[in-house]
Amino acid sequence: MDKQPFPFRNACFISFSKDWKQYAPLEVEEAVTDPEIYQALNYRSLLQFRKPLLLHFNKSDVQTPVWFGFSFDVEVIVVGLNGVIEKIYDMPRYREGTGVFLQFFSGYAYAILAPKGFSKAHVLESGTTKVKYTSFTRMFDKRTG
């Protein structure tokens, strides 16, 4: 796939909630096209990673490939179709001599790529933390389209 310019053109907001606590929304960059999702954070430096990147899986029943070859450590937060975080794991930076790593996502709403330590700083937990996703661009597109 061709290299996609970044930052990607779409942005959205996410907020976290747990039990009765609701946290303020965060603006995140959003990858919505297949080439953007596949590329994710590749070709960027850590200085160009200013806010988390949400990989929006348009079809949850289709396997979506993501190329993990980043030049910095990333935390992957996988959100299920019910809006609850299902997994949180670290993806170490690419090291010379290792193979290309592709991961296929299926059955999820989206994944959030964030700087290492993001989930700890925001007290996120698998199975209990809910994520609310709001995209004003998509809402506007639906009303005008």
C-alpha positions in Angstrom: 0.0 0.0 0.0 1.1 3.6 -0.7 2.4 5.7 2.2 -0.3 7.8 3.6 0.4 11.4 4.7 0.0 12.1 8.4 -1.5 13.3 10.6 -4.6 11.6 9.1 -7.4 14.0 8.2 -10.0 12.6 10.7 -10.2 13.3 14.4 -12.6 12.1 17.0 -13.1 12.1 20.8 -13.0 9.3 23.2 -13.9 9.2 26.9 -13.5 6.5 29.5 -15.9 5.5 32.2 -15.7 2.9 35.0 -18.3 2.2 37.5 -20.0 5.6 38.1 -16.9 7.7 37.1 -16.9 9.4 33.7 -13.7 11.1 32.5 -13.3 14.1 30.2 -13.1 13.4 26.5 -9.7 13.3 24.7 -9.2 14.3 21.1 -7.5 11.5 19.1 -6.5 11.1 15.6 -8.6 8.6 13.7 -7.6 6.1 10.9 -10.6 5.2 8.9 -9.5 4.0 5.5 -7.8 0.6 5.0 -4.5 2.2 4.0 -4.5 4.5 7.1 -5.4 1.6 9.4 -2.7 -0.6 7.8 0.0 2.1 8.1 -1.1 3.2 11.6 2.0 4.9 13.2 4.6 3.7 10.7 6.8 6.4 9.2 6.4 8.6 12.2 8.9 9.6 14.9 8.0 9.7 18.6 7.9 13.5 18.3 5.2 13.2 15.6 3.1 11.0 17.9 1.2 13.9 19.6 -2.1 12.2 20.5 -3.4 8.6 20.5 -4.5 7.1 17.2 -7.8 5.3 16.9 -8.0 2.5 14.3 -11.7 2.4 13.4 -12.7 -1.1 12.1 -15.5 -0.4 9.7 -16.5 -4.1 9.4 -16.1 -6.1 12.6 -16.6 -9.4 10.8 -13.7 -8.8 8.4 -10.0 -9.3 9.4 -8.3 -5.9 9.3 -4.5 -6.0 9.0 -2.3 -3.5 10.9 1.5 -3.3 10.2 3.5 -2.9 13.5 6.9 -1.6 12.6 6.9 1.6 14.8 10.2 3.3 15.8 8.9 3.7 19.4 7.0 1.6 22.0 3.2 1.7 21.8 0.4 0.5 24.0 -2.5 -1.2 22.2 -6.0 -0.8 23.7 -8.5 -3.1 22.0 -12.2 -2.2 22.3 -15.0 -4.7 21.8 -18.2 -4.2 20.0 -19.9 -3.5 23.3 -17.6 -0.5 24.0 -15.6 -2.3 26.8 -11.8 -2.6 26.7 -11.1 -6.2 26.0 -7.2 -6.2 25.9 -4.4 -3.9 26.7 -0.9 -4.8 25.7 2.5 -3.3 24.8 3.9 -3.4 21.3 7.7 -2.8 21.4 9.4 -0.7 18.8 10.7 -2.3 15.7 14.3 -3.5 15.9 16.7 -4.0 13.0 16.9 -7.6 12.0 13.4 -8.6 13.2 10.7 -9.5 10.7 7.7 -7.4 9.8 4.9 -7.9 12.2 1.3 -7.9 10.9 -1.6 -8.3 13.3 -5.1 -9.0 12.1 -8.1 -7.6 14.1 -11.5 -9.1 13.8 -14.6 -8.9 16.0 -13.6 -5.5 17.5 -15.0 -2.0 17.2 -11.6 -0.3 17.2 -8.1 -0.2 18.7 -6.4 2.7 20.3 -2.6 3.1 19.8 -1.3 5.3 22.7 2.1 6.1 24.2 3.4 3.4 26.6 2.0 4.0 30.1 -1.3 5.6 28.8 -3.6 3.0 30.3 -1.9 3.3 33.7 -2.1 7.1 33.7 -5.8 6.9 32.8 -6.5 3.9 35.1 -7.8 1.7 32.3 -8.6 -1.9 32.9 -9.6 -4.8 30.6 -13.2 -6.0 31.1 -14.3 -3.0 33.3 -13.5 0.3 31.5 -15.9 1.5 28.9 -14.9 3.7 26.0 -17.3 6.2 24.4 -16.4 7.2 20.8 -17.7 10.4 19.3 -16.9 11.6 15.8 -18.4 14.9 14.8 -17.1 14.4 11.2 -19.1 11.1 10.9 -22.2 12.7 12.4 -21.9 15.6 10.0 -21.4 13.3 7.0 -24.5 11.2 7.9 -26.7 14.4 8.1 -25.4 15.9 4.9 -24.9 12.7 2.9 
